[in-house]
Amino acid sequence: MNKIIIAILSLSIFVSCQKKKEEVVSSLDMLLEEPALAKEIKSPNSPDETENNGKIDTNDEEYASLIENPFELTKSQPVSTFSIDVDNASYSNIRRMINEGQAVDKNAVRIEEMVNYFKYDYPQPQNNHPFSINTEYSDSPWNPNHKLLKIGLQGKNVPMNNLPSSNIVFLIDTSGSMNEDNKLPLLKESLKVLLNQLRPQDKVGIIAYAGSAGVVLPSTSASDKNKILEAFEKLEAGGSTAGGEGIELAYKLAKENFIKGGNNRVVLATDGDFNVGTSSVANLETLIEEKRKTGIFLTCLGYGMGNYKDDKMETLANKGNGNYAYIDNLQEANKFLGKEFAGNIYTIAKDVKVQIEFNPKFVKSYRLIGYENRKLRNEDFVNDKIDAGELGSGHTVTALYEIIPVNVDSEFLPNEGKLKYSSNTASKGCGDELATVKFRYKKPDGEKSTEISQIVKNSSSGILSASPDFKFATSVAWFGLVLRDSKLIKNKNLNAIENLAGEGKNRDEEGYRSEFMKLIQSYKTTRK
């Protein structure tokens, strides 16, 4: 009898073990097939997997790969075309990395966004065009005998009382990944800064999205601040991230309250970690390109670290008639959404393109510094169907070209193949013209572009006599080239970069240039 009982118990234990094994395998298969679900069921009280002994693990941050612009031979490729870029997210994101003692991902370094983080002293336009054009030609501090051409645009300052009424929809990520102090709580405080800039004639709506998206606040007059603030305060983080669904709903609400001739805009605030529905970069690009046709503009505000998805945020801003900032602290929120509110929220010109033709009589080779993901085909310049960047009220945009003059031999010159049919038709009758710069832009609600142009003379000053703005913009670009470990510069001396920035510091009433110099010092410390 005892033998029978022992046999039955053994059989029961075997069956039970097999069942447990099947459940574990089944659960594992489910987690492998549903990564979003696995993330969602993680205990909210468990320690953040991105933290290790108080340091942030940035391995889960995502950046689009950038390949540095090469030098071009002028006689075979005299024309360069690109879209303007007023974003400045890269600079504040890099600042966060350096101040946290983290390694800087070179793909996070977009030099044009570093340069354009700062304002420059360009004159206001004196004609009917929405911006003035400014150029300066001087020495390159990082490559001996090379030159730099700085091209600057200054957007027209439109007084606040002359700005059109706004229809703004806040699209707020309330997913579980936003449950950190530098995410949803900072986001709420940031949007309060923006709210304080709005007038009674402006309207605000709020969409929140996590596992699904919903209307938190229908379109409401900005004069009813208590109601709007109450809606902000109710927002809590939890769940997965249905970003695509949120975008659809936000544009729907904005369209329902569309102000003809007004400022219609979606303000997306997120860490970019979309993981439900439309979530890949390619799919988001398709979605936002479709929404661009509505005449509704987009502002992307990025928050957080560790799992930050910069590539998705940049795609949305670039393809959605938008701009993009990374908010790492309340000071940055006050800068972007407070002091520079009009420039970042009110568009005065859209699809702004730049095309420059260099004169082979004076320019042997050139390259565009930065703007790697903003380059356009030369034929795109006159094609009004091609999207480009937007310029806001009072915005400045700066671009730098590095130039190898005709009388200079440089190790960075591209190999020159012998061409059977090409000939150097160098610029007879063009006198001392170094280059011609052309711009195309559309009015915010227009579909047909206007072209303007300006001649750049072959007249340069030494770096010592260059303007403070030239020196400072050059120092910022130089630091970016070092961070990217550029293979196209010789001098990578951080002390020289800091000294040049000091020469270009000028008045610096708001302290941003001084902060940049301190950032170089911090970077030197982290490298020791």
Summary of the structure (lengths in Angstrom):
residues: 528
radius of gyration: 26.5
end to end distance: 77.9
largest distance: 115.4
contacts: 1755
relative contact order: 0.17
helix: 36%
strand: 24%
